[in-house]
Amino acid sequence: METELCYRQAVEAGDLIFTDGELDAVTGVYCVECAMPVYDADGELLAVVGTDLFLDKMQQILLASLVENETQLLVNQDGRAVLSLQTEDFPIAEEDRTGDLRASRIPLLAEIADSALQGQMTGVAQGPMLDGTDYYIIGMPIETPGWTLISAYKQEVARQPVVMLQGSYDQIQRQVTDTYRENTNHSQAVATVLMIVVTVLMLTGALVLAKRIVAPLNTITRRISELREGNLEFKMESAYRTGDEIEELAQSFANLSHKTVEYVETVKRVTAEKERIGAELSLATDIQAAMLPHIFPAFPDRKEFDIYASMDPAKEVGGDFYDYFLIDDDHLCMVIADVSGKGVPAALFMMASKIILQSVAMLGRSPAEILAKTNEAICSNNEAQMFVTVWLGILELSTGKLTAANAGHEYPAIKRPDGSFEIYKDRHGFVIGGMEGAKYREYELQLEPGAKIFVYTDGVAEATNKDNELFGTERMLDALNRQPDVAPLQMLRNVREAVDDFVQDAPQFDDLTMLCMEYKGYGEQ
């Protein structure tokens, strides 16, 4: 049952987890359980791998290093002590022995546990426990399981050598005084020699104590305070190699400092790479924008029509595109398309598709033939298996006859003179690049002066607000019919404002591309 609970916790966490310590039911050895979920490429759970980690070896190592009056707590990633090694009772609350030490009523213990579990070497801190006894405490992170080792020493124990030396001094002084009183005939020289010997012993003991404990700690503190930008690495020195906990503490500082320097260098490299990619994407955005017609009015000397288009990519570059150009003096070709996918791959496929469509159209082909020839060219070398939806129309300017074909694209919206915009449900062919040998049907519409046609990509109708609600074609028609007689430029602005008001702060997930053309009649001045 405990194993099942451990596996469930691993699945909930989605990562490697460790349980609290307990006695193994079979061996009777103290252990912890660990488990990690395994997923396939689609993120589906395949299995949960787990094992028992026996802590008897770690316990032996820790017991061997344990000194008198020392307490060691091995704390797991949840802040609970999985091993508690001590030579005498450690004065903490019962809930600290089984609960999260980071929530301890003892501020010093809670702070040390929290900092160490965040991977920080805490340094030596001092403060009282529940019974008022002052302790020196230090937390040392253990990287692999994300645990930490907390060591605590009574301050009075750390000061014990000095106290003992002071006691010896007091005892000798008393003996000297008693001897002096009892033996008044002893010479002053003997008393002076004894005092000098005692003083030398005191100074020697103090110096030995300072050299072994205080001096290395002061040196470590001073070196850490000297770390600054350009010199972030704490390095081992001979002063720290004392062969005890002081050396282990210094080595832990050195390891952490080295990893910090490596991390800073990695961050610098990643930042530089991101800046390079950002500059290249910015250039790609400019190149893509230059590929699309972007000078308005597009044909200032032609009064038979007015046309305007826009493309707003969801990322730096997009897969949507529009195009319009005069095939000859009497025929205007209009294209709007949507490439599968987003980003740089879609942008490259978009530019290739645009060039092929325009090249075929300039040969004087019909809309259905243009789509068929373009599909044949793209399918011949489409290893990426991408596709593009296309609506293409050719307007005969002298008569207002519009011939169009649709390769899986959105329905166009048509406005008759003195009427309102309505969706025109034309017959769809298969997408370009999806299947070799696809055929396309074309249809004709007669446009009278004052008629408008509005074509768009699915980024308009599928714009989504924070409640995951779609903008839809009904709201699009409402925006078009709010001012149905305005010029194409204002018409696109009205639709974009309606989309922005609907979406508000929700992110844009798809490219948003629109084209509107108004037919004014042949010979219009």
N, C-alpha and C positions, 0 to 999 in steps of 0.2 A: 504493500500500500504506500510506504514511504517512497519507494522507487517510482511508482505511478505518479505520485504528487510531484516528485522532482521533474519527471518528464513533462508534466503539464506546465510547470513553471517555466521550463525551457521554451516550450512552444509559445507561451504567453509573452515571454521576454524577447523571443526571436533571436536569441544569442546564447553563448556559453554561460551557464549559471552554476553556482556552488551552493550546497546546503549547509546547515549547521552541523557541528560535529556530533557524533553518536557512536555507540559501541556496535560493531558489526555483529549481526545475529549468528553468524557461522563461526568466525574466528575469535570474536570477543575483543578484537583490536579496535582502537579508537580511529574513526575515519570520517570523511565527508563524501558525499555523493556529488558528482558533476554530470551534467547532461548538456547536449547541444543539438538543436534541430537541423535537419538536412533538407534542402529544397532543390527542386529541379530548376531548369532555366526559365520556366514560366512562373516561378514563385510558389509552386504547389509543394506541400509538405510530403516528403518521401519517407522519412524515418526520424527517430530520435535516438542518438547514440549516447550512452551513459556508462559510467564506471564508478567504482569505489576507490577513493584515494586514501590509503592508510596513513595516518599521521604519526605512527609510532616512531618512525625514523626521525621526523622533524621534532617530535617530542623528546627523543633521546638527545638530539643535538642541542636543543634549547636547555634541557636539564643539565647537560654537561657544562654549558656556559653560564648557568645560573649561579650567582654568588649570594653570599649571606645577606639577608634582609632585602633581596631584590624580588620584584614581581614582574612577570612577563605575561602579556595578553596577546594572543594571536587572534586578530579580528578579521571576519570575512567582509565581503563587499556590502553586506546589509548592515554592518556596524555591530554585529553580534560576536561575542568572544567564543571561538571554537576550541581554543586551548587556554587554560589559565594555569600558569606555573608560578609558584610563589613559595618562599621559605617561611612566611608567616601570613596571617590574615591581612588581606588588602582592604582597607576601610572604604568600601563603596556600597551603594544600595543594592538590594537583592535584584531589583529590576535591571540594574546595569550588568549583572552576570548573565542574564538571559535575553535582555532586550537590546535595543539600538543604543550604543554608547554615545552617538551623536545627539541623543535626546536626554543625556544624563543630567541630573540635578547638580552635578559638579561641573561648573563652567569650564575649568581647566581641562578636565578629561574630555568633555564634549568638544571643545575647540581642537584639542590634539587629534582626536579620532576623525573629526570632519576634515581637517587639513590633510592628514596622512592618507585618508581614503580618496582624496582628490589627486593623489600622486605627488604631494609636496613633502619634502623633508622638513620637519617642523622646527628643528633646533631644540635646545634644552630650555624647558619652561619650568617654573616653580610655582607652587600654590598649595592650599590646604585641601585635604579630603573631607569626608563627612565628619570624621571624629576630630577635625581641627589639626591633624598632623600635617606638617609641611613636607611635600615631596618634590624631587626633581623628576620630570617626565619628558620622554622624547618619543616621537612616532616615526617609524621607518617604513615606507611603502614597499610592498612585494608586488612586482609588476604583473607576472603572468596571471594569477587569479584575481588581481585587483584587491588583495588583502593588505593588511598592515600589521607590524609588530610594535606594540607599545611596551616600553620598559619604564619602571618606576623605582626610585630609590628614596628612602627617607633622607631628608636634609641632615638630620642629626647623625645618620650613619656616614654620610659623605664627610661630615665635619669631625667624625670620631677620631681620626689620627691626631688632629690638632688638639682635641679635647683631652685625649690620652696624654699627649705630650705636655699639655698644660698641667694635667693632674700629676704627672711625674715631677714636673718642675716644682709644683706646690709641695709635694711630699719631700723632695730633696731640701727645699727651702726650710721646711719645718724641722727636718733633721739637723740641718746646719744651725738653725736657731737654738734648738734644744742642746745641741752639742756645745754651742758657744756659751749658752747659759750655764751648762753643767761644767764646762772646762774653760773657765775664764783665763787659765794660764796658757791656753793655746795661743800661739802667735797670730798676729793679724795677717801675716803673710800666708799662712795655711788657709785661712778663711777667704782671702782674696783669690787664691788659686782655685779653690772649690767653686767660687762664684763664676770665675772665668770659664771653667770647664762646663758648668751647667749652662751658661749662656751660649757657648759654642755648640753644645748638643742641641739646644733649642733652635738655633739658627740653621744648623745642618738639617734637622728634621723638617723645618719649615721650607727650606730650599728644595729638599728632595720631593716633598709633597707638591710644591708649586711646579717643579719641573715635570713631574709625571702627569699631573691632572690639569692644574689651572693654566699653565703656560700653553699646552697644545690647544685647549679650548679657546683661550684668548687669541691665539694665532689664527685659528679657524674663523672666529668672528671677525677679526680684522681683515682677512683675505676676502671674506664674503662682502663686507662693506665696501671694499675697493673695486668690486665688479661693476662695470659700467659698459655702455655701448662701445663696441670695438674690442672689449676685453671681457667677455661673458663667461669664460671657462675657468672653473676652479680646479686647480691641479694639485696632486699629491706632493707633499714635501717630506723631508726626512724628519721634521719635527712631529709629524703626525704618526709615524710608524712606531707606535708604542707596543704593538702586539696585543692590544686589548680592545675594549669597546670604543675607545677614542679613535683608533685606526679604522675600525669598521664604520664609524660615523663619518670620518673624513672621506673614506672611499665611497660611501654612499653619496656624499655631496659631490665628489668628483664625477661619478657616473651620471648623476642627474644633470650636472652642469654641462658635460660633454653632449648629452642627448639634447639639451636645450639649444646649444650652439648648432648642432646638426639640424634641428627643427627650424631654427631661424634661417639658416641657409636654404633649406627646402622651400620655406615660405617665400623667400626672395626670388628663387628660380620660378616658382609657380606664378608669382605676381608678374614677373617679366614676361612669361609665356602668355598669360592672360592679356596683358597689354598688347602684345604682338598680334594675337588673334583678334582682339577688339579693333585694332587698326586695319587689319585685313578685311574684317567684316564691314567696317565703315566704308572702305574702298569698294567692296562688292556691292554695297547698297547704292553708292553713287553710280557704279557702272550699270546696275540693273535699271535704275531710274532713267539713265540716259538712253537705254535701249527702247524705252516706251515713249510714244509721242507725248511731249510735255510742254509744248509751246501753244498757247491759246491767245486769240482765236487761231485755229489750225489752218484754215484756208480763208484769209481775210478778203481775198478777191472773188470768192465764190459766195453768192447770195442765195443759192438754191437751198442751202441747208445750214444748220448750226449744230456743232457737235462738241461734247465735253466728256472727259473720262478721268477717273482717279483710281489709284491702287495704294492701299495702306497694308503693308505686310504685318503679320503677327509677330515675326522675329525680325532680325536685321535684314534678311532677304526673304522673298516669298516665292510661291509657286504659281500664283495667279498672274495673268497678264491680259492686256487689251491691246488692240491695234486698229488703226483705220488709215486707209490710203486710197488714192485715186488710181484705179487700174488703167483708165484712160480718161479722156476729158468728160465722158458721160457716165462713168460707173464708179461709185464709191463702195469700197469693201470695208466691212466692219467685223471685228473679231473680238470675242471675249472667251477666256479659257481658264481652267482650274486644273493644275497638275496635282497628282496624288502626292501626299507628304508635304513636308515643310522644310525650311532652312536651305542650306547650300545645295544639297542634291536636287531639291525641287527647283531651285533657281536655275541651275545648269540645264536641267531638262526643259524648263520653261523657255530659255533662250534658244535652245536647239529647235523646239517645236515652233516658236514664233518665226524663226528664219525660214523653216521649211514651208510653213503655211503661206507666208508672204511670197516666197519664190514661186510656188505652184500657182498662187492666185494671179500673179503678174503674167502668167502664160495665157490668160484669157479663159481659164476653165470655169465651169459652173460650180456652185457651192458643193454639190454632191461629189463632183469629180475632185475638187480641191481636198475634201475630207478623205476620200478614198486614197488619193495619191500620197497624202501626208501619212495616213495610217500605214500604207505599204512601206514608206521610207523609214518610219520609226520602228515598225515590227522587224525589219531586216537586221537591226542591230540594237536590241533592247535587252541587254543582259541584266540590267537592274530591274526589269519587269515593272517599270513604272507606266502610268497611263495619264491621259489628259482628256477632260471633257471640254467640248468646243461648241459654241454657237457662232455661225458665220453667215452673214447676209451681204448681198450685193444689191445696191440701190441704183436703178437707172434714173439719173437725175432729170432727164427730159420728160419722162412719163410718170415718175413716182412709183414704178413697179419695183417691189422688193422681192428678191428671190433668196431664200434662206434654207439652211440645213442644220440639224442639231445632232451632235454626237454625245448623247448622254448628259447634256448640260441643263441648267435650270430653264423653266419656261420664261419667255420674254413677256414684258408688259407693254401693251399697245394702247395708245390714246388716239381716238378718232377726232377730227375737227369738231369743236363745240361739245365734246364728250368727256368722259373720264377714263382714267387708266383701268385696264382690265387684263387679267392674266390670259395669254393666248397659249393654249395647250397644244403645241405642235408635236408631231411624231418624232420620237427619239430614235437615233441609231446607236450602235455600240460605241463605247469609248475609244478614242484614238490610242493605239498601242496595245489594246487588249486582245486582239485576235486578227490574224492575217486573213486577207480576203474579205473583210467586212464591207458591206454595201450601205449606202446612205441615200435617203429620199429627201428631195427638196420640195418646197412649197412656195407659193406666190401670194403676196399681199399687195393690194393697191392702196398707196398712201396719197391722200389728198393734202393740199397745202394746209398747214396747221397741225398735221398729225405728228405724233411723237412715238418713238420706240425706246424702251428702257430695258437694258440687259444687265445682268449682275452675276456674281458667284454666290455659292452657298454660305459664304461668310456673312452675308447680309441677313438672310432669312434665319440662319442658325446662330446668330449672336445671342449670347446667354447672359442673364443677369445673375445676381448672387443667389437667387432661389432656384437656379437651374431651369429657368423658364426660357423658351425660345422666343425670339422677336417675331418670326413668322412672316408669311407673305401678306396676311391681312393687315398687320401694322405697316408693312412696307407700302401697300396700296393706299392706306390712309395718309401716309406721309406724302406720297406722290400727288394725291388728289386734294391735299390741303391748298395748294396753289398750282393747279394743273396747267396754267397758261404762262408760267414764268420760263425764262430761258434755261437751257440744259445745265449751265453752271449752277444757277440757284436751285434747280431741281435736285442735283446731287447733294448740295449743301443741306437742303431740307431733310433728305433721307438720312444723311450722316448725323444731323442733330437729333433726329428721332431715335436712331440707334444708340447714340451716346446717352440720351435721357433715359432710355430703357435699361441699358447695361450699367450705367453709373460707374461704381468703383470695381466691378468685376473685371478680371483680366481678359484680354482679347486672345482667343484660342485659334482663330483662323484668319487668313488674309481676307480683306474686305475690298472688293473691286466692283466698280460700276461704270456704265457708259450710257449716255443719253443722246439721241439725235432727233432734231426737229426738222421736218421737211417743209420748206417754205414755197416750193413751186418753181418750175423751170423759168428762167428769165426774170426772177424776182429781183427788184432793185432795192 
